[in-house]
Amino acid sequence: MRRHRAILATATATLTALALAACGGSGDGSDGGTDGSDLNLVSDGTLTVATEGTYRPFTFHDASGDLVGYDVEVAEAVAEKLGLEVNFQETQWDAIFAGLDAGRFDTIANQVSMTPERLEKYEFSQPYTVSRGVVVVAEGDTSVSSFADLDGKTTAQSGTSNWRTLAEESGARIEVVEGWAQSVALIEQGRVDATVNDSLTVLDHLNEHPDAPIEIAAETEETSESGFVVTTERAALAEAIDGALDELRAEGTLTELSDKYFGADVSE
């Protein structure tokens, strides 16, 4: 498993390279300069970030249609620290890793949990969110009080999410959905028994919809950490993002964004 925090000297070097790219280094070798692509970082001074845009409170559209959310603002702050523009590419979750593998964007900011399988295949920054997984059921449903109780039940899950894996490991049958909103709707309609998701997503939903007929029935003992993810050949970009996150953490920016969206520090 790669370290979560970059060595300061490495982060400093990659930040310098990013700054050169942002300032328009030619990268053709004629003047000794280099662009971001030469160092597996970024090109044209722009950090292209994949995100769903439908996963409140992390990445969603506000009443005016603007893309907002905790992950969105963290990504914007990271790009600013690196001296880069940021370009968000809204992508459905089930296609997001394929897009990363194909090079359609530089990184993902969408509460990507650091599962063992993903850590084997991808490079992660240090975490910027720490949370727990929870089981959500219809209000008053006493048939589920632990993950073990999901055995034989039907849960609504995104097709490739780590929460689907957790539900399957608990013995649940899976109804594949596009995201959290559909999962909640199926629970309220009585078409599935439960869903497994991030505790912060559920708490935000209950804050926005205090009369929603759902409740948390169980939570994981272990926490889940989420960070920016890149392909392995772009490890230098993950290290540069680490350096930016270190600065944002030290300045209190991550705490401020946590308070804004959750009323508590979820960054560590």
Helices and strands as residue ranges (DSSP letters): H 8-22, G 36-39, E 46-51, E 60-61, E 67-68, H 70-81, E 85-90, H 93-101, E 107-113, H 116-121, E 122-124, E 129-138, G 147-150, E 154-158, H 162-169, E 173-177, H 180-188, E 194-198, H 199-208, E 214-231, G 232-234, H 235-251, H 253-262
